[in-house]
Amino acid sequence: MYSNEKVVIEHLSVENADFIYKLYSNQQLAEYFDESPILQNETSTEFTERIISLCEYIFTIRPIDQLNLIIGDCALHHWNQEKKEIEIGGSLLPEFWGKGYTICV
């Protein structure tokens, strides 16, 4: 677990499957994807397990004052150790956009 004055990030686990599935099924977020990240007939658990396996690190984002509330995720992936490069990505529920949460990642 990592935190600052605004958020706590914790490793994504299969216990978070329902949330992560809901996040990536969100219609407002879907317009930013080239294609659906969820495979046809994929369950929330299968989706979460696949996402975890594709990222070097993936975390849930939670407000510091509401630790039971997951508002998004952030991930580190495509790590190139030789070039010392890694990609950072993630999603945030639309109702939390513009509130300064992703600058904390």
C-alpha positions in Angstrom: 0.0 0.0 0.0 1.2 3.5 -0.9 -0.4 6.8 0.0 -0.2 10.5 0.0 -2.5 13.2 1.4 -5.2 12.4 -1.2 -5.2 8.7 -2.2 -4.2 5.3 -1.2 -3.1 2.8 -3.9 -3.2 -0.9 -3.2 -2.3 -3.8 -5.5 -5.3 -5.0 -7.5 -6.5 -8.4 -6.5 -9.2 -10.8 -7.7 -11.3 -9.7 -4.7 -11.6 -6.4 -6.6 -13.0 -8.1 -9.7 -16.5 -6.7 -9.6 -15.2 -3.2 -9.4 -12.6 -3.5 -12.1 -15.1 -5.1 -14.4 -17.6 -2.3 -13.7 -14.8 0.3 -14.3 -13.9 -1.0 -17.7 -17.6 -1.5 -18.7 -18.3 2.1 -18.0 -19.8 3.7 -21.2 -18.2 7.1 -20.6 -14.7 5.4 -20.4 -15.5 3.1 -23.4 -15.2 6.0 -25.8 -11.5 6.3 -25.0 -10.8 2.6 -25.9 -10.1 1.5 -29.4 -11.9 -1.7 -28.6 -13.4 -3.2 -25.5 -10.8 -4.4 -23.0 -13.2 -7.1 -21.8 -13.3 -10.2 -24.0 -16.6 -11.6 -25.2 -18.1 -13.8 -22.4 -15.3 -13.0 -20.0 -16.3 -13.0 -16.4 -15.2 -10.3 -14.0 -12.8 -12.7 -12.3 -11.3 -13.8 -15.7 -10.9 -10.2 -16.8 -9.2 -9.2 -13.5 -6.9 -12.2 -13.6 -5.9 -11.3 -17.2 -5.3 -7.7 -16.4 -3.2 -8.6 -13.5 -1.1 -10.9 -15.6 -0.5 -8.3 -18.3 0.8 -5.6 -16.0 4.1 -5.5 -14.1 2.2 -3.6 -11.3 -1.5 -2.7 -11.1 -3.1 -0.8 -8.3 -6.6 0.3 -7.1 -7.0 4.0 -6.4 -8.9 4.9 -3.2 -9.6 8.3 -1.6 -7.7 8.6 1.7 -10.9 9.5 3.5 -12.9 6.5 2.0 -10.6 3.5 1.9 -13.4 1.1 1.1 -14.3 3.0 -2.1 -12.3 2.2 -5.2 -12.5 5.0 -7.7 -10.0 3.8 -10.4 -6.8 1.9 -11.2 -3.3 2.7 -12.3 -0.9 0.3 -13.9 2.8 0.1 -14.8 3.4 -2.0 -17.9 5.7 -2.6 -20.9 8.7 -2.2 -18.6 12.0 -2.0 -20.7 14.7 -2.4 -18.1 17.5 -1.8 -20.6 16.1 1.6 -21.6 14.8 2.3 -18.1 11.3 3.0 -19.5 7.9 2.0 -18.3 4.4 3.0 -19.4 1.9 4.3 -16.9 -1.8 4.0 -17.6 -5.1 3.8 -15.8 -8.7 4.7 -15.6 -10.8 6.7 -13.2 -14.6 6.7 -12.7 -16.0 9.8 -14.5 -17.5 11.2 -11.4 -13.9 11.7 -10.0 -12.5 13.3 -13.2 -11.0 16.8 -12.6 -10.7 16.4 -8.9 -6.9 15.9 -8.8 -6.8 12.1 -8.2 -4.7 11.0 -11.2 -1.9 13.5 -10.6 -1.1 11.5 -7.5 -0.3 8.4 -9.5 
